[in-house]
Amino acid sequence: MGDLNVNSTMKRIWRAVEVAAWTAFFAFAVLLLALRFWILPRVAEHREEIAVIAARMIGQPVKIGGIEAGWLGLRPQLSLSNVRILDNDGRDALVLPALDNVLSWSSLLHGEIRLSTLRIDRPRLTVRRDAAGEIYVAGLKLRSGADGRGFSDWLLGHEEIVIRNAEIEWRDEKRGAPPLALSALNLRVRNAGDEHAIGLVARPPAALGSQLELRAQLAGRTLTDPSAWSGKLYAELGATDLAAWRAWLDYPLDVREAHGALRLWATLEAGALTEATADVALVQVLALLGPELPALELTTLQGRLQARALRDGYELSARGLTLVPVSGPPLQPTDFQVTWGGDAAEQHGVAAARLIEFEPLLNIAGALPLPADVRARIAELGPSGRISDARLEWQGRFASPQRFSARARFSDLGINALPGMPGFAGLSGTLEASEKKGQLYLASRKAEIELPEVFPDARIGLDTPTATVVVAMMLLGAGLGLVMQVLVIAVQNTAPHGDLGVATSSSMLFRLVGGSIGTAVSRRPRDAAMARCASAASSRRNASGNRTRGTGARATSSAAATARTSPRRPRRGSPPSRPRGPRGRGRAPPRRRRVPGRGRRRPC
């Protein structure tokens, strides 16, 4: 019984849905036929009623000169001519020679006229900002009506808006700027709910540039609340003079002159600018970076600059940045990135650069906005050379970080000597450092060190080849380091207790090897010194022997004869003589001859 009730209920529901669908179909068919054969052919007769409906939506009086109806596929189309929008004083605020409208069937759902396509050809209008900051388009204020919607929001409700060959004049009474006329303006706006795609191309006056292009992909509901908009924007200026746009735009720098091309990308989040990128290719640049600084004069400025707001900090970077000053060496293309953030207790940051050349930077340092003490310190040090592949990371306060790591390569690096600090020049090598350890490798040729407080000659040349220095250091370490007793103690302290004997014996072996190497290295100069001493001693002995040769010979013969004929008595307390030989004669042991250079050392 329950199953029968469920089946009957489902049948009634399906039958109601079917009836509703057929009813909607026939109603739409009747409406379509009515529009096609009854309403649209007689639309000219309802011109006044259409003008009243348009005036109610816009909020200003509207006059329509002519109206024609047609079809674009299954969508009705209305072509209006000589459309005039009047201001509050009854004067023409906007005149549209031709206006094509393609109606959207979504108008039935919203209960108001929605257009699938709105095309406007050759309009001429004025956009004005008054002293209070309110925007007026052809005399129509962009404000919300009593129901919270205004003319601008009504425009955003259409699916597509196309403006071709327009002439627009911008008047900014708040800035007091002269009128800015844009001609040959083409605008296309596509709306899909709260998503909006905008593209604009216009020709500014010849003094400002050749072409202006704007593109945007935005998300927002109403123009009266800019803080609710997010998205991305793109702008391009070709062959322009940036200084000429100062009347209508605010620059972060005081740009006096700059010719070239410019491309900009920007990201908005909740109406705030969070990221900006600029591709610049400028010549003849003249800018002031501070109120009391000299002008920065550049022949060429080229590269990509980027600034971004992070969750807890900021990031500034550049790619392919090239600076050519009017006088002085150019700055070769370089990349850099600087990131910093955190609160007072947990600061952190990263600074990296592909190439830093000190000489070009010192040439323009006077025009850079640096603190006075930093500027004075740079002038005292006078750095020179270049640093490449540099990277510094820190955590904590920058002046006294808790943790940091740094690495860099440098070539021909030099600074001036200061009281208590030596100077140097021509240093090349690599550096790696952290809060725990550091490593410095020098590979310099013809380097110089300056010690004015130690040596009278301030600069001392260090032009020994690197290979020679390395070999000498190896021999010195092998001959001295391995012989030191401290090495044995260090090995015994670090070796496990079970391997203490092996570690000690190995250390002694290497000490012996080190001593042998040191002896072999110093053997030649030692032998040469000993030979000189022996030669001098032999010369003295020969000279004294020639003076006593006759007397010494006779005495020697007499003593020898006596020794052969008379027995030799041993002295009291002396050891017994050797036993006699087979013939009964004993021979005294020969006296040991003193060899020069052996035994007691004599001065040379």
C-alpha positions as CSV (number, residue, x, y, z in Angstrom):
1,M,0.0,0.0,0.0
2,G,2.9,2.4,0.8
3,D,4.6,1.6,-2.5
4,L,1.4,2.6,-4.4
5,N,1.3,5.9,-2.7
6,V,5.0,6.7,-3.5
7,N,4.5,5.8,-7.2
8,S,1.4,7.9,-7.5
9,T,3.2,10.9,-5.8
10,M,6.2,10.6,-8.2
11,K,3.8,10.4,-11.2
12,R,2.1,13.6,-10.1
13,I,5.5,15.4,-9.7
14,W,6.7,14.3,-13.1
15,R,3.4,15.4,-14.7
16,A,3.7,18.8,-13.0
17,V,7.3,19.3,-14.3
18,E,6.2,18.3,-17.7
19,V,3.3,20.7,-17.7
20,A,5.6,23.5,-16.5
21,A,8.2,22.8,-19.2
22,W,5.6,22.8,-21.9
23,T,4.1,26.0,-20.6
24,A,7.5,27.7,-20.5
25,F,8.2,26.6,-24.0
26,F,4.9,27.8,-25.4
27,A,5.2,31.1,-23.5
28,F,8.7,31.7,-24.9
29,A,7.5,30.8,-28.4
30,V,4.6,33.2,-28.1
31,L,7.0,35.9,-26.8
32,L,9.4,35.3,-29.6
33,L,6.7,35.4,-32.2
34,A,5.3,38.6,-30.7
35,L,8.6,40.2,-30.8
36,R,9.4,39.2,-34.3
37,F,6.0,39.9,-36.0
38,W,4.3,42.5,-33.8
39,I,6.6,44.4,-31.3
40,L,9.8,44.9,-33.2
41,P,8.3,45.9,-36.6
42,R,6.3,48.7,-34.7
43,V,9.2,49.6,-32.3
44,A,9.6,53.1,-33.9
45,E,6.1,53.9,-32.6
46,H,7.4,53.4,-29.1
47,R,10.4,55.6,-29.3
48,E,9.3,57.9,-26.5
49,E,8.5,55.0,-24.2
50,I,12.0,53.6,-24.8
51,A,13.6,57.0,-24.1
52,V,11.8,57.1,-20.8
53,I,13.0,53.6,-19.9
54,A,16.6,54.6,-20.8
55,A,16.4,57.8,-18.8
56,R,15.1,55.9,-15.7
57,M,18.1,53.5,-15.9
58,I,20.7,56.2,-16.6
59,G,19.3,58.8,-14.3
60,Q,19.4,61.6,-16.8
61,P,17.0,62.8,-19.6
62,V,17.5,60.9,-22.9
63,K,16.4,61.9,-26.4
64,I,16.4,59.4,-29.3
65,G,16.4,60.7,-32.9
66,G,15.7,57.4,-34.7
67,I,15.2,53.7,-34.0
68,E,15.3,50.5,-36.1
69,A,14.8,46.9,-35.1
70,G,16.2,43.7,-36.5
71,W,17.5,40.2,-35.5
72,L,21.0,38.9,-34.9
73,G,20.4,35.1,-34.9
74,L,17.8,34.5,-32.2
75,R,18.5,37.7,-30.4
76,P,16.7,41.0,-31.1
77,Q,18.7,44.0,-32.2
78,L,18.0,47.7,-31.8
79,S,19.9,50.4,-33.8
80,L,19.6,53.9,-32.3
81,S,20.7,57.1,-34.1
82,N,21.3,60.6,-32.8
83,V,21.0,59.7,-29.1
84,R,21.5,62.7,-26.8
85,I,21.9,62.5,-23.0
86,L,21.0,65.8,-21.3
87,D,22.5,67.2,-18.1
88,N,20.6,68.7,-15.2
89,D,20.4,72.1,-17.0
90,G,18.9,70.5,-20.1
91,R,22.0,70.9,-22.2
92,D,23.6,68.1,-24.4
93,A,26.0,66.2,-22.2
94,L,26.7,63.4,-24.6
95,V,25.8,62.9,-28.3
96,L,26.0,59.4,-29.8
97,P,25.7,59.4,-33.6
98,A,25.1,55.6,-33.8
99,L,24.2,53.1,-31.1
100,D,23.7,49.4,-31.7
101,N,22.2,47.2,-29.0
102,V,21.7,43.4,-29.0
103,L,19.3,42.5,-26.3
104,S,20.1,39.6,-24.0
105,W,17.5,37.1,-22.9
106,S,18.8,37.4,-19.3
107,S,16.7,40.6,-19.2
108,L,13.7,38.4,-18.4
109,L,15.5,37.0,-15.3
110,H,16.7,40.4,-14.0
111,G,13.6,42.3,-14.7
112,E,15.5,45.1,-16.6
113,I,17.0,45.6,-19.9
114,R,20.3,43.8,-20.3
115,L,22.3,44.0,-23.5
116,S,24.3,41.2,-25.0
117,T,26.3,43.7,-27.0
118,L,26.5,47.5,-26.8
119,R,28.3,49.2,-29.7
120,I,29.0,52.9,-29.8
121,D,30.7,54.4,-32.9
122,R,32.6,57.7,-33.0
123,P,31.4,59.2,-29.6
124,R,32.8,62.5,-28.4
125,L,32.7,63.0,-24.6
126,T,34.4,64.6,-21.7
127,V,35.4,62.9,-18.5
128,R,35.9,65.2,-15.6
129,R,37.1,65.0,-12.0
130,D,36.0,67.9,-9.9
131,A,37.8,69.4,-6.9
132,A,36.0,67.0,-4.5
133,G,37.2,64.0,-6.4
134,E,33.9,63.0,-8.0
135,I,34.0,61.6,-11.6
136,Y,31.6,62.8,-14.3
137,V,31.2,61.1,-17.7
138,A,29.6,63.4,-20.2
139,G,28.1,65.4,-17.3
140,L,26.8,62.2,-15.6
141,K,28.1,61.6,-12.1
142,L,29.3,58.1,-11.3
143,R,27.3,57.7,-8.2
144,S,24.8,55.2,-6.8
145,G,21.1,55.8,-7.0
146,A,18.5,55.3,-4.3
147,D,18.6,51.6,-4.9
148,G,22.4,51.5,-4.6
149,R,23.0,51.3,-8.4
150,G,24.0,54.0,-10.8
151,F,24.9,54.5,-14.4
152,S,28.4,52.9,-14.0
153,D,26.9,49.8,-12.4
154,W,24.2,49.6,-15.2
155,L,27.1,49.5,-17.8
156,L,28.8,46.7,-16.0
157,G,25.6,44.6,-16.2
158,H,26.0,44.3,-20.0
159,E,27.8,41.3,-21.5
160,E,30.0,43.3,-23.9
161,I,30.6,47.0,-24.5
162,V,32.5,48.1,-27.6
163,I,33.5,51.7,-28.3
164,R,35.2,52.5,-31.7
165,N,36.9,55.6,-32.9
166,A,36.1,57.7,-29.9
167,E,37.5,61.1,-28.9
168,I,37.7,61.6,-25.1
169,E,38.9,64.6,-23.2
170,W,40.1,64.2,-19.6
171,R,39.8,67.2,-17.3
172,D,41.3,67.0,-13.8
173,E,40.1,70.0,-11.7
174,K,41.5,68.4,-8.5
175,R,45.1,68.5,-9.8
176,G,44.6,71.6,-11.8
177,A,46.1,69.9,-14.9
178,P,45.5,71.0,-18.5
179,P,43.0,69.0,-20.6
180,L,44.3,65.7,-22.0
181,A,42.8,64.6,-25.3
182,L,42.9,61.0,-26.5
183,S,41.9,60.3,-30.1
184,A,41.3,57.1,-32.1
185,L,40.2,55.4,-28.9
186,N,38.9,51.8,-29.1
187,L,37.5,50.2,-26.0
188,R,36.2,46.7,-25.4
189,V,34.7,45.5,-22.0
190,R,33.5,42.0,-21.4
191,N,31.5,41.3,-18.3
192,A,30.6,38.0,-16.7
193,G,29.1,38.6,-13.4
194,D,31.7,40.2,-11.2
195,E,34.5,39.3,-13.6
196,H,35.5,42.1,-16.1
197,A,38.1,42.1,-18.9
198,I,39.0,45.5,-20.3
199,G,41.1,46.5,-23.3
200,L,41.9,50.0,-24.5
201,V,44.0,51.5,-27.2
202,A,44.3,55.2,-27.8
203,R,46.6,57.8,-29.4
204,P,47.7,60.6,-27.0
205,P,49.1,64.0,-28.2
206,A,52.3,63.8,-30.1
207,A,54.3,65.4,-27.3
208,L,53.3,62.5,-24.9
209,G,53.9,59.5,-27.1
210,S,52.9,57.5,-30.1
211,Q,50.4,55.0,-28.5
212,L,48.8,54.2,-25.2
213,E,47.6,50.7,-24.5
214,L,45.7,49.5,-21.3
215,R,44.5,46.0,-20.4
216,A,42.9,44.8,-17.2
217,Q,41.5,41.6,-15.7
218,L,39.5,42.7,-12.7
219,A,36.9,41.3,-10.2
220,G,34.5,43.8,-8.6
221,R,30.8,44.5,-8.2
222,T,30.5,48.3,-8.3
223,L,32.7,51.2,-9.4
224,T,31.6,53.3,-6.4
225,D,33.6,51.1,-4.0
226,P,37.2,50.8,-5.4
227,S,38.4,49.0,-2.3
228,A,36.4,45.9,-3.3
229,W,38.3,45.4,-6.6
230,S,41.1,43.0,-7.3
231,G,42.9,41.9,-10.4
232,K,45.8,42.6,-12.7
233,L,46.5,45.6,-14.9
234,Y,48.9,46.2,-17.9
235,A,49.9,49.5,-19.5
236,E,52.3,50.2,-22.3
237,L,53.7,53.6,-23.6
238,G,55.6,53.6,-26.8
239,A,58.1,56.4,-27.8
240,T,57.1,58.6,-24.9
241,D,58.5,61.3,-22.7
242,L,57.8,60.4,-19.1
243,A,58.5,64.0,-17.8
244,A,55.6,65.3,-20.0
245,W,53.1,63.1,-18.1
246,R,53.9,64.7,-14.7
247,A,50.9,67.0,-15.1
248,W,48.5,64.0,-14.8
249,L,50.6,61.4,-13.0
250,D,52.5,61.2,-9.8
251,Y,56.0,59.6,-9.9
252,P,57.9,58.4,-6.8
253,L,60.9,60.3,-8.2
254,D,61.3,63.8,-9.6
255,V,61.7,62.9,-13.2
256,R,62.8,65.9,-15.2
257,E,63.6,64.2,-18.5
258,A,63.3,60.6,-19.8
259,H,62.6,59.5,-23.4
260,G,61.9,55.9,-24.5
261,A,59.4,53.1,-24.0
262,L,57.7,51.8,-20.9
263,R,55.7,48.7,-19.9
264,L,54.0,48.3,-16.5
265,W,52.3,45.4,-14.8
266,A,50.3,45.9,-11.5
267,T,48.4,43.6,-9.2
268,L,45.5,44.8,-7.0
269,E,44.1,43.1,-3.9
270,A,41.2,44.7,-2.2
271,G,41.9,48.0,-3.9
272,A,45.5,48.1,-2.7
273,L,48.6,47.8,-5.0
274,T,50.5,44.7,-3.9
275,E,52.9,44.1,-6.8
276,A,54.3,46.3,-9.6
277,T,56.7,45.5,-12.5
278,A,58.2,47.9,-15.0
279,D,60.2,47.2,-18.2
280,V,62.1,50.4,-19.0
281,A,64.2,51.4,-22.0
282,L,65.0,55.0,-21.6
283,V,67.6,57.5,-22.9
284,Q,68.6,61.0,-21.8
285,V,67.4,60.5,-18.2
286,L,67.5,63.4,-15.8
287,A,66.0,62.8,-12.3
288,L,66.3,64.1,-8.7
289,L,66.3,61.4,-6.0
290,G,66.3,63.9,-3.1
291,P,65.6,67.5,-2.4
292,E,69.2,68.4,-1.7
293,L,70.9,66.0,-4.0
294,P,72.5,66.7,-7.4
295,A,70.7,65.5,-10.5
296,L,71.2,61.9,-11.7
297,E,72.1,62.1,-15.4
298,L,72.1,58.9,-17.4
299,T,72.6,58.3,-21.1
300,T,70.8,54.9,-20.9
301,L,68.6,53.2,-18.4
302,Q,67.4,49.7,-19.3
303,G,66.1,46.7,-17.4
304,R,63.2,45.3,-15.4
305,L,62.3,46.6,-12.0
306,Q,59.9,44.8,-9.6
307,A,58.5,45.6,-6.2
308,R,56.2,43.3,-4.2
309,A,54.5,43.5,-0.9
310,L,54.8,40.2,1.0
311,R,52.8,38.8,3.9
312,D,55.2,40.3,6.4
313,G,57.6,42.4,4.4
314,Y,58.6,43.7,1.0
315,E,60.7,42.6,-2.0
316,L,62.6,44.7,-4.4
317,S,64.4,43.2,-7.4
318,A,65.9,44.0,-10.8
319,R,66.9,41.9,-13.9
320,G,69.2,43.0,-16.6
321,L,69.6,46.5,-15.1
322,T,72.0,48.6,-17.1
323,L,73.1,52.2,-16.2
324,V,75.3,54.3,-18.5
325,P,76.0,57.7,-16.9
326,V,76.8,60.8,-18.9
327,S,80.4,60.8,-17.5
328,G,82.1,57.8,-16.0
329,P,82.2,54.0,-16.6
330,P,79.0,52.2,-17.3
331,L,77.3,49.6,-15.0
332,Q,77.2,46.3,-16.8
333,P,73.9,44.4,-16.8
334,T,73.2,43.0,-13.4
335,D,70.5,41.3,-11.4
336,F,69.7,41.8,-7.7
337,Q,67.0,41.0,-5.2
338,V,66.4,42.4,-1.7
339,T,63.8,40.9,0.7
340,W,63.2,42.1,4.2
341,G,60.4,41.6,6.7
342,G,59.3,40.6,10.2
343,D,58.7,42.6,13.3
344,A,61.3,44.2,15.6
345,A,62.2,40.9,17.3
346,E,62.0,38.5,14.4
347,Q,63.5,40.4,11.5
348,H,64.8,38.5,8.5
349,G,66.0,39.2,5.0
350,V,67.9,38.1,1.9
351,A,70.1,40.3,-0.3
352,A,71.6,38.8,-3.5
353,A,73.3,40.3,-6.5
354,R,74.9,38.8,-9.7
355,L,77.4,41.6,-10.1
356,I,78.4,44.7,-8.1
357,E,80.9,47.1,-9.6
358,F,82.1,49.7,-7.2
359,E,83.6,52.2,-9.6
360,P,80.4,52.9,-11.5
361,L,78.4,53.0,-8.3
362,L,80.8,55.5,-6.7
363,N,80.5,57.7,-9.7
364,I,76.8,58.1,-9.1
365,A,76.8,57.7,-5.3
366,G,76.5,61.5,-4.9
367,A,73.0,61.5,-6.5
368,L,71.7,58.5,-4.5
369,P,69.6,59.1,-1.3
370,L,72.1,57.7,1.2
371,P,72.4,58.7,4.9
372,A,75.2,61.2,5.6
373,D,77.3,58.8,7.7
374,V,77.1,56.1,5.0
375,R,78.1,58.5,2.4
376,A,81.1,59.7,4.4
377,R,82.2,56.1,5.2
378,I,82.1,55.2,1.5
379,A,84.2,58.2,0.7
380,E,86.8,57.2,3.3
381,L,87.0,53.6,2.2
382,G,87.0,54.3,-1.5
383,P,86.1,50.6,-2.5
384,S,87.2,49.3,-5.9
385,G,86.8,46.1,-7.9
386,R,83.8,43.9,-8.3
387,I,81.8,41.4,-6.4
388,S,79.8,38.6,-8.2
389,D,77.4,35.9,-7.2
390,A,76.9,37.5,-3.7
391,R,74.2,36.4,-1.3
392,L,73.5,37.4,2.3
393,E,70.8,35.9,4.5
394,W,70.1,37.0,8.1
395,Q,67.7,36.5,10.9
396,G,67.4,39.1,13.7
397,R,68.4,42.7,13.6
398,F,70.5,43.5,10.7
399,A,73.2,45.3,12.8
400,S,73.5,42.2,15.2
401,P,71.9,39.2,13.5
402,Q,71.3,36.0,15.5
403,R,72.0,33.9,12.4
404,F,73.5,34.8,9.1
405,S,75.2,33.2,6.1
406,A,77.1,35.0,3.3
407,R,79.0,33.9,0.2
408,A,80.5,35.9,-2.6
409,R,83.2,36.0,-5.2
410,F,85.4,39.1,-5.6
411,S,88.1,40.2,-8.0
412,D,90.5,43.2,-7.9
413,L,88.9,44.2,-4.6
414,G,90.5,47.1,-2.7
415,I,89.8,49.7,0.0
416,N,91.8,52.5,1.6
417,A,93.6,52.1,4.9
418,L,92.0,53.7,7.9
419,P,93.3,54.1,11.5
420,G,93.3,50.6,13.0
421,M,92.4,48.9,9.7
422,P,94.8,48.0,6.9
423,G,94.1,48.7,3.3
424,F,94.5,46.4,0.3
425,A,94.1,46.3,-3.5
426,G,93.9,43.7,-6.2
427,L,92.5,40.9,-4.0
428,S,90.6,38.1,-5.7
429,G,89.0,35.0,-4.3
430,T,85.9,33.7,-2.6
431,L,84.3,34.1,0.8
432,E,81.9,31.9,2.7
433,A,80.9,32.9,6.2
434,S,78.2,32.3,8.9
435,E,77.8,32.9,12.6
436,K,79.6,29.6,13.3
437,K,82.5,29.5,10.8
438,G,84.1,31.2,7.8
439,Q,86.3,30.4,4.9
440,L,88.4,32.8,2.8
441,Y,90.2,31.7,-0.3
442,L,92.6,34.1,-2.0
443,A,93.7,33.7,-5.6
444,S,95.3,37.0,-6.3
445,R,98.1,38.2,-8.5
446,K,100.0,41.5,-8.0
447,A,98.0,42.2,-4.9
448,E,99.0,45.0,-2.5
449,I,98.5,45.5,1.2
450,E,98.7,48.9,2.9
451,L,100.0,49.1,6.5
452,P,100.9,52.8,7.1
453,E,101.2,52.4,10.9
454,V,103.7,49.4,10.6
455,F,105.9,49.9,7.5
456,P,107.3,53.2,6.3
457,D,106.5,52.1,2.7
458,A,102.7,52.2,2.9
459,R,102.0,49.8,0.0
460,I,103.7,46.4,-0.1
461,G,103.3,44.3,-3.3
462,L,102.3,40.7,-3.1
463,D,103.0,39.4,-6.5
464,T,104.1,35.8,-5.7
465,P,102.3,33.3,-8.0
466,T,99.6,31.3,-6.4
467,A,101.3,27.9,-7.2
468,T,104.5,28.9,-5.4
469,V,102.6,30.0,-2.3
470,V,100.6,26.8,-2.2
471,V,103.8,24.6,-2.5
472,A,105.6,26.6,0.1
473,M,102.7,26.3,2.6
474,M,102.6,22.6,2.0
475,L,106.3,22.1,2.7
476,L,106.1,24.4,5.8
477,G,103.2,22.5,7.2
478,A,104.7,19.1,6.5
479,G,108.1,20.1,8.0
480,L,106.8,21.9,11.1
481,G,103.2,21.0,11.7
482,L,103.7,17.2,11.8
483,V,106.8,17.4,14.1
484,M,105.0,19.4,16.9
485,Q,104.2,17.5,20.0
486,V,100.9,19.3,20.2
487,L,99.7,17.2,17.2
488,V,100.2,14.0,19.2
489,I,98.2,15.4,22.2
490,A,95.4,16.5,19.9
491,V,95.2,13.1,18.2
492,Q,95.1,11.3,21.5
493,N,92.3,13.5,22.8
494,T,90.1,12.9,19.7
495,A,90.8,9.2,19.3
496,P,88.6,6.6,21.0
497,H,90.1,4.8,24.0
498,G,90.3,1.5,22.2
499,D,92.3,3.0,19.2
500,L,94.6,5.2,21.3
501,G,97.7,3.1,20.5
502,V,97.0,3.1,16.8
503,A,96.3,6.8,16.8
504,T,99.6,7.6,18.7
505,S,101.7,5.4,16.5
506,S,100.2,6.8,13.3
507,S,100.9,10.3,14.6
508,M,104.5,9.4,15.4
509,L,104.9,8.0,11.9
510,F,103.6,11.1,10.3
511,R,105.9,13.2,12.6
512,L,108.8,11.2,11.4
513,V,107.7,11.6,7.8
514,G,107.4,15.4,8.3
515,G,110.8,15.6,9.9
516,S,112.3,13.7,7.0
517,I,110.7,16.0,4.5
518,G,112.0,19.0,6.4
519,T,115.5,17.5,6.6
520,A,115.5,16.7,2.9
521,V,114.4,20.2,2.0
522,S,117.1,21.9,4.1
523,R,119.9,19.3,3.3
524,R,121.5,21.3,0.5
525,P,122.1,24.6,2.3
526,R,123.3,22.6,5.4
527,D,125.9,20.6,3.4
528,A,127.1,23.8,1.7
529,A,127.7,25.4,5.0
530,M,129.6,22.4,6.4
531,A,131.8,22.2,3.3
532,R,132.8,25.8,3.8
533,C,133.7,25.2,7.4
534,A,135.8,22.1,6.5
535,S,137.7,23.9,3.8
536,A,138.6,26.7,6.2
537,A,139.9,24.3,8.9
538,S,142.0,22.4,6.4
539,S,143.6,25.5,5.2
540,R,144.7,26.5,8.7
541,R,146.1,23.1,9.5
542,N,148.2,22.9,6.3
543,A,149.7,26.4,7.0
544,S,150.8,25.4,10.6
545,G,152.2,22.0,9.4
546,N,154.6,23.5,6.8
547,R,156.4,25.6,9.5
548,T,157.3,22.5,11.8
549,R,157.8,19.8,9.2
550,G,161.7,19.2,9.7
551,T,161.7,19.0,13.5
552,G,158.7,16.9,13.7
553,A,160.1,14.3,11.3
554,R,163.4,13.7,13.3
555,A,161.5,13.4,16.5
556,T,159.1,11.0,15.0
557,S,162.0,8.7,13.8
558,S,163.8,8.6,17.2
559,A,160.6,7.8,19.0
560,A,159.9,5.0,16.6
561,A,163.4,3.4,17.0
562,T,163.1,3.5,20.8
563,A,159.7,1.8,20.7
564,R,161.1,-1.0,18.6
565,T,164.2,-1.8,20.8
566,S,163.1,-1.2,24.5
567,P,160.1,-2.9,26.1
568,R,157.2,-0.7,27.1
569,R,156.3,-0.5,30.7
570,P,152.7,0.1,31.6
571,R,151.9,3.1,33.7
572,R,150.5,2.8,37.2
573,G,146.8,2.5,37.1
574,S,146.7,1.9,33.3
575,P,145.0,-1.2,31.8
576,P,147.3,-4.2,30.9
577,S,148.9,-4.2,27.5
578,R,147.7,-6.5,24.8
579,P,149.2,-10.0,24.7
580,R,152.2,-10.5,22.5
581,G,152.0,-12.0,19.1
582,P,153.5,-15.3,17.8
583,R,157.0,-13.7,17.7
584,G,156.8,-12.3,21.1
585,R,156.5,-8.7,20.0
586,G,153.6,-6.4,20.9
587,R,152.4,-3.7,18.6
588,A,150.8,-0.5,20.0
589,P,147.4,0.4,18.7
590,P,147.5,3.2,16.1
591,R,146.5,6.6,17.3
592,R,143.1,7.7,15.9
593,R,143.4,10.5,13.4
594,R,141.1,13.6,13.9
595,V,139.1,14.2,10.8
596,P,138.3,17.8,10.0
597,G,134.6,18.6,10.7
598,R,134.2,15.8,13.2
599,G,134.4,15.7,16.9
600,R,134.6,19.0,18.6
601,R,133.1,21.8,16.6
602,R,135.4,24.6,15.7
603,P,134.3,28.0,14.3
604,C,134.9,28.5,10.7
